[in-house]
Amino acid sequence: MDAGSIVKVAGPLVIAEGMQNARIYDVVRVSEQRLMGEIIEMRRDEASIQVYEETGGLGIGEPVYLSGHPLSVELGPGLIESIYDGVQRPLDIIKETAGDLITRGIDIPGLSRDRKWSFNPSVRVGDSVAEGDVLGTVEESVLVEHKIMVPPGVKGVVKSIERLECTVEKTVAVIETENGKDVEITMIAKWPVRKPRPYKEKLTPDEPLSTGQRVIDALFPISKGGTACIPGPFGSGKTVVQHQLAKYADAQIIVYVGCGERGNEMTDVLMEFPELIDPHSGEPLMKRTILIANTSNMPVAAREASVYTGITIAEYYRDMGFSVALMADSTSRWAEAMREMSGRLEEMPGDEGYPAYMGTRIAEFYERAGKVICLGNDDRIGTLSAVGAVSPPGGDLADPVVQSTLRVVKVFWGLEDKLAYRRHFPAISWLNSYSLYIPNLKEYFVKNYGQEWIDNLNRAMVILQEEAELEEIVRLVGLDALSPDNRLIMETAKSIREDFLHQNAFDEVDTYSSFEKMVKLMELIMHFHNQAEDALKNEVPMLDITVLQVREKIARAKYIHEDKKEEFENIKLEITKGFQELKEKLVDV
Amino acid sequence: MIKEYNTIREVAGPLMLVEQVEGAKYEELVEIELPDGELRNGRVLEVNRDKALIQLFEGVTGVNIFNTKVRFKGKGMELDVSQDILGRVFDGQGRPIDKGPKIIPEKRLDINSSPINPYARDYPSEFIQTGFSTIDGLNTLVRGQKLPIFSGNGLPHSQMAAQIARQAKVLGTEEEFAVVFAAMGITFEEAQYFIQDFQKTGAIERTVLFVNLASDPPIERLTTPRLALTAAEYLAFEIGMHVLVILTDMTNYCEALREVSAARQEVPGRRGYPGYLYTDLSSIYERAGRIKGKKGSITQIPILTMPEDDKTHPIPDLTGYITEGQIVLSRTMHMRGIYPPVDVLQSLSRLKDKGIGEGKTREDHADVFNQLFAAYARGLEARELEVILGEAALSDMDRIFYRFAESYERRYIAQKETEDRDIAFTLDLGWELMATLPAAELKRIRPEFIEKYLSKYKEKVEAT
């Protein structure tokens, strides 16, 4: 095997000479311990290598072996329900072989070589096939029918194919290409992580990704194939929002990348997901989930790779025509890994020490999301939505990572620590956040939930804005100084905040809210508001309105079970009745 | 065979450059012999062809470029461990400094352990009773958590940490905590305070101390917490003890890191701290936790003093992103004579939900917590109003909450340095305070609990 030798070691960066046959971004194995690394820079025969494992104990003159291929992931059945580190080594198998700690030089393939899958052909011998066509399917989990596709760049006639019960390495089909060469197809496909997977055509995302979180779905929706970011200081609940999305988003596949975050958080996901039931399918959440965990104390270079590993796997499922959602928590740690490597390479720093190319890398990453027509003759549509948490220092949105991200993503869920201190969760600010998908999604919303829903939402937003202005006055002169109309605005805004936007992720019922329930809940609040406005016109005193018993029921309405939506109608009737009585009382007087 | 060199080329700051070195390893330990025979220790920070960059623990004072010898020891820094380390005091390089005998090692452990596989971790969920109402009731600590104290200069964080070390226990078990204490760059008096406190209460028998004082070499501050955690890992995962690790003061640690980074002329990140501060801190904090199938656990309480009480300073900021919550101390509360001066609104324990409730603390814990928190927040808003408009201008309801906040601070938050409250007492105290509020305002408590608990306190309050 071709090998160079180490001339410099500085943290995760190793420089080796005698590397004239190496290509940039190729994977190498460093020293006899065979630590995994990737070439990130070449000068003459010297290669700069970022090493994905700890480099303590490496010395000058130790060998560096070339592999001849770029950093790739293995794609095929067996990905679902896996937990990988940043370079797709399965953590469960590492535990079995190496014990509780992640020691060095472990080399375990991403897909099991022993597990057998049953391959069901969907084409016959003699059929013409081209890239992206589905050759056959494998039931990967109860939720996922995995499609074995013709690899990009291959075109020809099926020479042999059969129903098989076999491991991923066995040939399941042979395609004879136009120039007479045979291509053997196995269930395993390799793809370099830094190269986006091809598709036929990109489309405008025009369907919402329901997340079960009211503040998101109602005020700042994301579409299937869209991109969003969640910046916020620590303790504002970024991770809880990400977990909620991973649990309740109506995507068919979830890829969750824990990039440089807490170990215990990943353990939480690992222990919780197999227990939790997906409200859309009724199956355990784990049956549609792939986890990538590169916690903060795991090697920094592998953290850099982890988001690419994640998005490549996500693209692979998108290519099968699934709707995929990827969560990356947190992209700041990824950017910091970039900064650390850049510093070791002694590159000229840009903003805050981050490399000048950081913005480009972030843009490239989010651009891999989208709604596409996949390769293949059936023109199936796949979507890949990407949601990245950002952890700016001190919660300062001027941070270069936040700014670079905001330039590319279409949805901004700004978390505020002020809200978190008041224990208003999710602490997504309704005044600063935005979604640029609203115009695209409007048609869908009107069709499914009626114009009234859109009107209610707009109205709610206006009320929340007005509240912010009125608060200034209240702070100076007290609530009693407001006119009854303005007091009503304050009351309704409070109701929107506490009864609608506030959502308890740890409550069994409230943790997930379907679109239908959300529409009904908003209807209640606005119905009360409209009735109250009308009552005020008829000179009903504001005090009588604030003490109406039915308000208690509105406040508890979010805890109404999904199966019992008819209760909303009862509350609505009760509201109408309550106001009717108030008016009658007035007439009597 | 150990190789010896006398080819030092450069000495600057805490760093030394040696040339014509063969086969030096990254992070290898080195020994330096000065012309007068004095021995010092160092560590390889970078190897580049035949050059090795070495960081000296004891500083470079007195190093002569031409007559000093350098020996590469062929291994990284290790700590000798055995059960006899309990009750002993070590310096920042792991050498005993309490005049006791040398440790006969049962094992030699690398001080930079490998990361715990997230798949092997067990989720922390066992409630630790610290005896502080503000922690047990509101920011519950669980075994395997890392919960820092964000303090400021002159605030009583040491007293708090010592009190936690004294009182911490898990309900229903007789298991005792071992305490591993790492002092980084603190003053002699501060260190003495802890040592004497441990001696007085007998806790010293189950304590291991690693002490690097303000007058000790700053570079040793980088190894002190790692030595401490290596000892903790040995006690927790090999002996099976529950270990509480106190690290004080992380600010000094970060400053030592900055010093080395500056000497290496690295591109600085925020406020001159290196860009890898986050990664470096995580390699300390993430060593807390529990492992499936292992009996012991490591719970960390790092203490840091926030420069200018600024929570957005890189040290508290990056710490907060790694740890599972924080206990924030407030200067205003301290000035008002409240001990512990915990800023309840800013403090948080991320793991509390899994550690409280029926079978762990009590069924009503979560509801009581939410209600107390909401009521106190409302009381503080009323207080703000009172400052501007005077108490007479408050509405009746505001006045009730205003008074609630006052008594909440005086009775619930404040407690004596010797007061060890059990969780039932803390929860009951919460009910007693809430009984002064109108029952209709207790919206965050489930009706069945109000019925069960509130009535008896209601009578008590009305009686007085």
Interface residues (C-beta under 8 A of the other chain):
Chain A: V7 K8 V9 A10 G11 I15 E54 T55 G56 G57 L58 G59 I60 G61 I83 L91 D92 I94 K95 A98 G99 D100 L101 I102 T103 R104 P233 F234 G235 G258 G260 R262 G263 N264 M266 T267 D268 L270 M271 A293 T295 S296 N297 M298 V300 R333 E336 A337 R339 E340 G343 P349 E352 G353 S391 P393 G394 G395 D396 Y421 R422 R423 G478 D480 F506 A555
Chain B: E22 G23 A24 K25 Y26 E27 E28 L45 E46 V47 N48 R49 D50 G76 N112 S113 S114 P115 I116 N117 P118 Y119 A120 R121 D122 Y123 P124 G144 Q145 F237 E266 V267 P268 G269 R270 P274 G275 Y276 Y278 T279 S282 S283 E286 R287 G289 I291 K292 K294 K311 T312 P314 D317 L318 G320 Y321 I322 E324 G325 Q326 L345 Q346 L348 R350 L351 D353 N370 F373 A374 A377 L385 L389 A393 S395 K443
